[in-house]
Amino acid sequence: MSLPPPETSEAPFRGPDVREREARLVYHTISDQNRVSAVGAQTIRRHVERFGDLPVRGVRRYRRDWIVEKEFNAEMVTTGRPEGSEIREFSYRSRNRLLFWVKNCDVDFKSMLTITYPADFPRDGRQVKRDLATILKNLKHHYRGLRGIWFLEFQKRGAPHFHLLLSWDLSRKGELIEKRRTRRHKSHGSESYRTHQPSEDQASRAWFRTVGSGDEKHLRAGVCWEHLEQTEAAARYAAKHSAKPHQKEVPEEYESVGRFWGKFGGVFLVGGEELELVTTEELARIIGPEIISSRGRVKKYLYDANEITNQK
């Protein structure tokens, strides 16, 4: 299809208000079936090229989602945290990578383990990561073949805590019981959860010893090991917990936070071997307005977009 030349060469930058107005214009050029019309695709192309986002090279399909690969331009100024600089927050880019891995890795998550610190907790991220490595070593010793993804958050009191999405099915160890959550764990969204009590008790004792707590209340409430009824529950948990604004920023007194999430036990992405070549405007017409971010940029991660067909 022949497209008019983009209006990019000499167009002056007129501030974020222009960017936002043109981004909103994209949403008003959608045709029936929630797909972008030819005019809308041209608008997207002009907007993308005017404001400096990289043009689309192609899309790569994974287990449940797609990832957009963009052309690299050495003259463009990259955004984000400079390499080697200190991490001070759980950025949206990092969060998107976490969600993409949770949804598209080769693990079907069967349970989620939440571990919290007692009233006296470390303010050094290096010590916190050593504690995490110790509890993971203990879990892998008791549950052979254990794999998973962990992510870090900060509670309102400033204490770090971890969520571990695990491949282990708690029902393999015996009957599951229903428990009420402690006040500390009510943020999970429900008042109760199902667990295998001996497994949760073992994990609680191991974490209690790891952090040298000495607080009996922490022994009873420092661990919550929840059976996940559905595989998709892991993605919902990751999306919900990693999106909390007050848990993204690192407390001022906390130092050397390091990475906010990671993998263990050998976790791999499923799919992604084939790159489907597609232009920005073709991608817009196929998927619809979901490819455009709130800033009018083409998104890198296209969640739940497996309906894409006839890309070439």
C-alpha positions as a Markdown table, in Angstrom:
| # | Residue | x | y | z |
|---|---|---|---|---|
| 1 | Met | 0.0 | 0.0 | 0.0 |
| 2 | Ser | 1.3 | 3.4 | -0.9 |
| 3 | Leu | 1.4 | 5.8 | 2.0 |
| 4 | Pro | 1.9 | 9.6 | 2.0 |
| 5 | Pro | 5.3 | 10.7 | 3.2 |
| 6 | Pro | 5.5 | 11.2 | 7.0 |
| 7 | Glu | 5.5 | 14.8 | 8.3 |
| 8 | Thr | 8.7 | 14.5 | 10.2 |
| 9 | Ser | 11.6 | 16.3 | 8.4 |
| 10 | Glu | 11.2 | 19.9 | 9.6 |
| 11 | Ala | 8.3 | 19.7 | 12.0 |
| 12 | Pro | 9.3 | 21.6 | 15.2 |
| 13 | Phe | 8.7 | 20.0 | 18.6 |
| 14 | Arg | 5.8 | 21.8 | 20.2 |
| 15 | Gly | 5.7 | 20.3 | 23.6 |
| 16 | Pro | 4.0 | 17.4 | 25.3 |
| 17 | Asp | 0.5 | 18.8 | 24.8 |
| 18 | Val | 0.9 | 18.3 | 21.1 |
| 19 | Arg | 2.1 | 14.8 | 21.6 |
| 20 | Glu | -0.9 | 14.0 | 23.8 |
| 21 | Arg | -3.4 | 15.5 | 21.4 |
| 22 | Glu | -2.0 | 13.5 | 18.5 |
| 23 | Ala | -1.9 | 10.4 | 20.6 |
| 24 | Arg | -5.6 | 10.9 | 21.4 |
| 25 | Leu | -6.3 | 11.4 | 17.7 |
| 26 | Val | -5.1 | 7.9 | 17.1 |
| 27 | Tyr | -7.9 | 6.5 | 19.3 |
| 28 | His | -10.5 | 8.3 | 17.2 |
| 29 | Thr | -9.4 | 6.7 | 13.9 |
| 30 | Ile | -10.5 | 3.2 | 14.8 |
| 31 | Ser | -12.7 | 1.3 | 12.4 |
| 32 | Asp | -15.3 | -1.4 | 13.2 |
| 33 | Gln | -14.3 | -4.6 | 15.1 |
| 34 | Asn | -11.9 | -2.4 | 17.1 |
| 35 | Arg | -9.3 | -2.4 | 14.4 |
| 36 | Val | -7.3 | 0.6 | 13.0 |
| 37 | Ser | -8.4 | 1.9 | 9.7 |
| 38 | Ala | -6.0 | 2.8 | 6.9 |
| 39 | Val | -6.2 | 6.5 | 7.9 |
| 40 | Gly | -5.6 | 5.6 | 11.5 |
| 41 | Ala | -2.6 | 3.5 | 10.6 |
| 42 | Gln | -1.1 | 6.5 | 8.7 |
| 43 | Thr | -1.8 | 8.7 | 11.7 |
| 44 | Ile | 0.0 | 6.3 | 13.9 |
| 45 | Arg | 3.0 | 6.2 | 11.6 |
| 46 | Arg | 3.3 | 9.9 | 11.4 |
| 47 | His | 3.0 | 10.2 | 15.2 |
| 48 | Val | 5.6 | 7.5 | 15.8 |
| 49 | Glu | 8.1 | 9.0 | 13.4 |
| 50 | Arg | 7.5 | 12.6 | 14.5 |
| 51 | Phe | 8.1 | 11.9 | 18.2 |
| 52 | Gly | 11.1 | 9.6 | 17.8 |
| 53 | Asp | 9.8 | 6.1 | 18.7 |
| 54 | Leu | 11.6 | 3.3 | 16.9 |
| 55 | Pro | 9.8 | 1.8 | 13.8 |
| 56 | Val | 8.6 | -1.8 | 14.1 |
| 57 | Arg | 10.9 | -4.4 | 12.5 |
| 58 | Gly | 8.6 | -7.4 | 13.3 |
| 59 | Val | 6.8 | -9.3 | 16.0 |
| 60 | Arg | 7.8 | -12.5 | 17.8 |
| 61 | Arg | 5.2 | -14.9 | 19.1 |
| 62 | Tyr | 5.5 | -16.6 | 22.5 |
| 63 | Arg | 3.3 | -18.8 | 24.6 |
| 64 | Arg | 0.5 | -16.3 | 25.3 |
| 65 | Asp | 1.7 | -12.9 | 24.1 |
| 66 | Trp | 3.7 | -11.1 | 21.4 |
| 67 | Ile | 6.8 | -8.9 | 21.7 |
| 68 | Val | 7.5 | -6.1 | 19.2 |
| 69 | Glu | 11.0 | -5.8 | 18.0 |
| 70 | Lys | 12.0 | -2.4 | 16.7 |
| 71 | Glu | 14.6 | -1.1 | 14.3 |
| 72 | Phe | 17.7 | 0.2 | 16.1 |
| 73 | Asn | 18.9 | 3.7 | 15.2 |
| 74 | Ala | 22.3 | 4.6 | 16.7 |
| 75 | Glu | 21.5 | 8.3 | 16.5 |
| 76 | Met | 18.5 | 8.0 | 18.8 |
| 77 | Val | 18.9 | 8.9 | 22.4 |
| 78 | Thr | 17.9 | 5.9 | 24.5 |
| 79 | Thr | 15.8 | 6.4 | 27.6 |
| 80 | Gly | 15.8 | 4.6 | 30.9 |
| 81 | Arg | 18.4 | 4.0 | 33.7 |
| 82 | Pro | 22.0 | 4.4 | 32.6 |
| 83 | Glu | 24.0 | 1.2 | 32.6 |
| 84 | Gly | 25.8 | 0.8 | 36.0 |
| 85 | Ser | 23.7 | 3.3 | 37.8 |
| 86 | Glu | 21.9 | 2.5 | 41.1 |
| 87 | Ile | 18.4 | 1.0 | 40.9 |
| 88 | Arg | 16.0 | 3.1 | 42.9 |
| 89 | Glu | 12.6 | 1.8 | 41.9 |
| 90 | Phe | 10.7 | -1.1 | 40.3 |
| 91 | Ser | 10.4 | 0.5 | 36.9 |
| 92 | Tyr | 7.5 | -0.1 | 34.4 |
| 93 | Arg | 10.0 | -1.6 | 32.0 |
| 94 | Ser | 11.1 | -4.1 | 34.6 |
| 95 | Arg | 7.5 | -4.8 | 35.6 |
| 96 | Asn | 6.5 | -5.5 | 32.0 |
| 97 | Arg | 9.4 | -7.9 | 31.6 |
| 98 | Leu | 8.3 | -9.7 | 34.7 |
| 99 | Leu | 4.7 | -10.0 | 33.5 |
| 100 | Phe | 5.9 | -11.2 | 30.1 |
| 101 | Trp | 8.1 | -14.0 | 31.7 |
| 102 | Val | 5.3 | -15.1 | 34.1 |
| 103 | Lys | 2.9 | -15.5 | 31.2 |
| 104 | Asn | 5.2 | -17.0 | 28.6 |
| 105 | Cys | 7.8 | -19.1 | 30.4 |
| 106 | Asp | 7.7 | -22.9 | 30.4 |
| 107 | Val | 6.5 | -23.2 | 34.0 |
| 108 | Asp | 2.9 | -23.8 | 35.1 |
| 109 | Phe | 2.9 | -22.1 | 38.5 |
| 110 | Lys | 1.1 | -24.2 | 41.1 |
| 111 | Ser | 1.7 | -22.2 | 44.3 |
| 112 | Met | 2.9 | -18.8 | 45.6 |
| 113 | Leu | 5.1 | -18.4 | 48.6 |
| 114 | Thr | 5.2 | -15.0 | 50.4 |
| 115 | Ile | 8.0 | -14.3 | 52.9 |
| 116 | Thr | 8.1 | -11.2 | 55.1 |
| 117 | Tyr | 10.6 | -9.9 | 57.7 |
| 118 | Pro | 9.9 | -9.4 | 61.4 |
| 119 | Ala | 9.8 | -5.9 | 63.0 |
| 120 | Asp | 13.6 | -5.8 | 62.9 |
| 121 | Phe | 14.6 | -6.0 | 59.2 |
| 122 | Pro | 17.8 | -5.3 | 57.2 |
| 123 | Arg | 18.2 | -2.1 | 55.2 |
| 124 | Asp | 20.9 | -3.5 | 53.0 |
| 125 | Gly | 19.8 | -5.1 | 49.7 |
| 126 | Arg | 22.9 | -7.4 | 49.7 |
| 127 | Gln | 21.9 | -9.0 | 52.9 |
| 128 | Val | 18.3 | -9.3 | 51.7 |
| 129 | Lys | 19.4 | -11.1 | 48.6 |
| 130 | Arg | 21.6 | -13.4 | 50.7 |
| 131 | Asp | 18.6 | -14.3 | 52.8 |
| 132 | Leu | 16.6 | -15.0 | 49.6 |
| 133 | Ala | 19.4 | -17.3 | 48.2 |
| 134 | Thr | 19.4 | -19.2 | 51.5 |
| 135 | Ile | 15.7 | -19.9 | 51.6 |
| 136 | Leu | 15.7 | -20.9 | 47.9 |
| 137 | Lys | 18.5 | -23.4 | 48.6 |
| 138 | Asn | 16.5 | -24.8 | 51.5 |
| 139 | Leu | 13.3 | -25.1 | 49.3 |
| 140 | Lys | 15.2 | -26.7 | 46.4 |
| 141 | His | 16.6 | -29.3 | 48.8 |
| 142 | His | 13.2 | -30.3 | 50.1 |
| 143 | Tyr | 11.3 | -30.0 | 46.8 |
| 144 | Arg | 13.4 | -31.6 | 44.1 |
| 145 | Gly | 13.1 | -29.9 | 40.7 |
| 146 | Leu | 11.6 | -26.8 | 42.1 |
| 147 | Arg | 11.5 | -23.9 | 39.6 |
| 148 | Gly | 10.1 | -20.4 | 39.8 |
| 149 | Ile | 10.2 | -16.6 | 39.6 |
| 150 | Trp | 10.6 | -14.3 | 42.5 |
| 151 | Phe | 9.9 | -10.5 | 42.8 |
| 152 | Leu | 10.6 | -8.0 | 45.5 |
| 153 | Glu | 8.4 | -5.4 | 47.1 |
| 154 | Phe | 8.4 | -3.0 | 50.0 |
| 155 | Gln | 5.8 | -2.8 | 52.6 |
| 156 | Lys | 4.4 | 0.5 | 54.0 |
| 157 | Arg | 6.7 | 0.1 | 57.0 |
| 158 | Gly | 9.7 | 0.0 | 54.6 |
| 159 | Ala | 10.4 | -3.7 | 55.1 |
| 160 | Pro | 11.3 | -5.8 | 52.0 |
| 161 | His | 9.3 | -8.9 | 51.3 |
| 162 | Phe | 9.3 | -11.5 | 48.5 |
| 163 | His | 6.6 | -13.2 | 46.4 |
| 164 | Leu | 7.8 | -16.5 | 44.9 |
| 165 | Leu | 5.8 | -18.1 | 42.1 |
| 166 | Leu | 6.6 | -21.8 | 42.3 |
| 167 | Ser | 6.2 | -24.9 | 40.1 |
| 168 | Trp | 5.5 | -27.1 | 43.2 |
| 169 | Asp | 2.0 | -28.4 | 43.6 |
| 170 | Leu | 1.3 | -28.4 | 47.3 |
| 171 | Ser | -1.4 | -31.2 | 46.9 |
| 172 | Arg | 1.4 | -33.6 | 46.1 |
| 173 | Lys | 2.4 | -33.7 | 49.8 |
| 174 | Gly | -1.1 | -34.4 | 51.1 |
| 175 | Glu | -4.5 | -32.9 | 51.8 |
| 176 | Leu | -4.9 | -29.1 | 51.6 |
| 177 | Ile | -6.6 | -27.1 | 54.3 |
| 178 | Glu | -8.2 | -23.7 | 54.2 |
| 179 | Lys | -6.7 | -21.0 | 56.4 |
| 180 | Arg | -7.5 | -17.4 | 57.2 |
| 181 | Arg | -4.9 | -14.8 | 56.3 |
| 182 | Thr | -3.1 | -12.9 | 58.9 |
| 183 | Arg | -3.5 | -9.1 | 58.8 |
| 184 | Arg | -0.1 | -8.8 | 57.2 |
| 185 | His | -1.2 | -10.9 | 54.2 |
| 186 | Lys | -4.7 | -9.5 | 53.6 |
| 187 | Ser | -3.4 | -7.6 | 50.6 |
| 188 | His | -3.6 | -10.8 | 48.5 |
| 189 | Gly | -7.3 | -10.0 | 47.8 |
| 190 | Ser | -9.1 | -12.7 | 49.7 |
| 191 | Glu | -9.6 | -13.5 | 53.4 |
| 192 | Ser | -8.6 | -17.1 | 53.1 |
| 193 | Tyr | -6.3 | -19.4 | 51.1 |
| 194 | Arg | -5.6 | -23.1 | 50.7 |
| 195 | Thr | -2.3 | -24.7 | 51.7 |
| 196 | His | -0.5 | -27.9 | 52.9 |
| 197 | Gln | 0.1 | -27.1 | 56.5 |
| 198 | Pro | 3.3 | -29.2 | 57.1 |
| 199 | Ser | 4.9 | -27.7 | 54.0 |
| 200 | Glu | 4.0 | -24.1 | 55.1 |
| 201 | Asp | 5.3 | -24.9 | 58.6 |
| 202 | Gln | 8.6 | -26.2 | 57.2 |
| 203 | Ala | 9.1 | -23.1 | 55.1 |
| 204 | Ser | 8.2 | -20.9 | 58.0 |
| 205 | Arg | 10.8 | -22.5 | 60.3 |
| 206 | Ala | 13.4 | -22.3 | 57.5 |
| 207 | Trp | 12.8 | -18.6 | 57.0 |
| 208 | Phe | 12.7 | -17.9 | 60.7 |
| 209 | Arg | 16.2 | -19.5 | 61.0 |
| 210 | Thr | 17.4 | -17.7 | 57.9 |
| 211 | Val | 16.7 | -14.2 | 59.2 |
| 212 | Gly | 17.5 | -15.0 | 62.9 |
| 213 | Ser | 14.1 | -13.6 | 63.9 |
| 214 | Gly | 13.6 | -14.8 | 67.5 |
| 215 | Asp | 10.1 | -13.4 | 67.3 |
| 216 | Glu | 7.4 | -16.0 | 67.8 |
| 217 | Lys | 4.8 | -13.9 | 66.1 |
| 218 | His | 7.0 | -13.8 | 63.0 |
| 219 | Leu | 7.3 | -17.6 | 63.2 |
| 220 | Arg | 3.5 | -17.9 | 62.9 |
| 221 | Ala | 3.0 | -15.1 | 60.4 |
| 222 | Gly | 6.2 | -14.6 | 58.4 |
| 223 | Val | 5.3 | -17.1 | 55.6 |
| 224 | Cys | 2.2 | -17.7 | 53.5 |
| 225 | Trp | 2.3 | -20.6 | 51.0 |
| 226 | Glu | -0.8 | -20.5 | 48.9 |
| 227 | His | -2.0 | -23.2 | 46.5 |
| 228 | Leu | -2.9 | -21.7 | 43.1 |
| 229 | Glu | -6.1 | -23.2 | 41.7 |
| 230 | Gln | -5.4 | -21.9 | 38.1 |
| 231 | Thr | -2.2 | -21.3 | 36.2 |
| 232 | Glu | -3.4 | -17.8 | 35.2 |
| 233 | Ala | -3.6 | -16.9 | 38.9 |
| 234 | Ala | 0.2 | -16.4 | 38.9 |
| 235 | Ala | 0.0 | -13.7 | 36.2 |
| 236 | Arg | -2.9 | -12.0 | 38.1 |
| 237 | Tyr | -0.9 | -12.0 | 41.3 |
| 238 | Ala | 2.2 | -10.6 | 39.6 |
| 239 | Ala | 0.3 | -7.9 | 37.8 |
| 240 | Lys | -1.5 | -6.9 | 41.0 |
| 241 | His | 1.4 | -6.8 | 43.4 |
| 242 | Ser | 4.0 | -5.4 | 41.1 |
| 243 | Ala | 1.7 | -2.5 | 40.1 |
| 244 | Lys | 1.3 | -1.1 | 43.6 |
| 245 | Pro | 2.8 | 2.4 | 43.5 |
| 246 | His | 3.9 | 2.6 | 47.1 |
| 247 | Gln | 5.8 | -0.7 | 46.7 |
| 248 | Lys | 7.8 | 0.3 | 43.6 |
| 249 | Glu | 10.1 | 3.0 | 45.2 |
| 250 | Val | 13.0 | 2.1 | 47.4 |
| 251 | Pro | 12.9 | 3.5 | 50.9 |
| 252 | Glu | 15.4 | 6.3 | 51.5 |
| 253 | Glu | 17.3 | 4.4 | 54.2 |
| 254 | Tyr | 17.5 | 1.3 | 52.1 |
| 255 | Glu | 20.7 | 0.8 | 50.0 |
| 256 | Ser | 22.0 | -1.6 | 47.3 |
| 257 | Val | 18.5 | -2.8 | 46.4 |
| 258 | Gly | 19.7 | -4.7 | 43.3 |
| 259 | Arg | 17.3 | -6.5 | 41.0 |
| 260 | Phe | 13.6 | -6.5 | 41.7 |
| 261 | Trp | 12.8 | -9.9 | 40.2 |
| 262 | Gly | 14.6 | -13.0 | 39.0 |
| 263 | Lys | 14.3 | -16.7 | 38.0 |
| 264 | Phe | 15.7 | -19.9 | 39.5 |
| 265 | Gly | 15.7 | -23.6 | 38.7 |
| 266 | Gly | 16.0 | -23.1 | 34.9 |
| 267 | Val | 13.1 | -21.1 | 33.6 |
| 268 | Phe | 12.8 | -20.5 | 29.8 |
| 269 | Leu | 10.5 | -18.6 | 27.4 |
| 270 | Val | 8.3 | -20.7 | 25.2 |
| 271 | Gly | 8.3 | -19.8 | 21.5 |
| 272 | Gly | 9.7 | -16.7 | 20.0 |
| 273 | Glu | 11.8 | -18.4 | 17.4 |
| 274 | Glu | 10.1 | -16.9 | 14.4 |
| 275 | Leu | 10.1 | -13.2 | 13.6 |
| 276 | Glu | 7.1 | -12.1 | 11.6 |
| 277 | Leu | 8.0 | -9.0 | 9.5 |
| 278 | Val | 5.3 | -6.4 | 9.8 |
| 279 | Thr | 5.2 | -2.6 | 9.5 |
| 280 | Thr | 3.9 | -0.3 | 12.2 |
| 281 | Glu | 0.7 | 0.5 | 10.3 |
| 282 | Glu | 0.1 | -3.2 | 9.5 |
| 283 | Leu | 0.5 | -4.1 | 13.2 |
| 284 | Ala | -1.9 | -1.3 | 14.1 |
| 285 | Arg | -4.6 | -2.5 | 11.7 |
| 286 | Ile | -4.3 | -6.1 | 12.9 |
| 287 | Ile | -4.3 | -5.5 | 16.6 |
| 288 | Gly | -6.1 | -2.2 | 17.1 |
| 289 | Pro | -5.5 | 0.6 | 19.6 |
| 290 | Glu | -3.9 | -1.7 | 22.1 |
| 291 | Ile | -0.5 | -1.3 | 20.4 |
| 292 | Ile | -0.4 | 2.4 | 21.4 |
| 293 | Ser | 0.7 | 3.4 | 24.9 |
| 294 | Ser | -0.7 | 6.3 | 26.8 |
| 295 | Arg | 2.1 | 8.4 | 25.4 |
| 296 | Gly | 1.3 | 7.5 | 21.8 |
| 297 | Arg | 4.3 | 5.1 | 21.5 |
| 298 | Val | 4.2 | 1.6 | 20.0 |
| 299 | Lys | 4.3 | -0.9 | 22.9 |
| 300 | Lys | 7.0 | -3.5 | 23.2 |
| 301 | Tyr | 4.8 | -6.1 | 24.9 |
| 302 | Leu | 1.4 | -7.0 | 23.4 |
| 303 | Tyr | -0.4 | -9.0 | 26.0 |
| 304 | Asp | -3.2 | -11.5 | 25.1 |
| 305 | Ala | -2.6 | -10.7 | 21.4 |
| 306 | Asn | -2.5 | -14.3 | 20.1 |
| 307 | Glu | -5.4 | -13.7 | 17.8 |
| 308 | Ile | -3.0 | -12.0 | 15.3 |
| 309 | Thr | -3.2 | -13.6 | 11.8 |
| 310 | Asn | -2.3 | -12.8 | 8.3 |
| 311 | Gln | 0.6 | -10.6 | 9.3 |
| 312 | Lys | 2.6 | -10.7 | 6.0 |
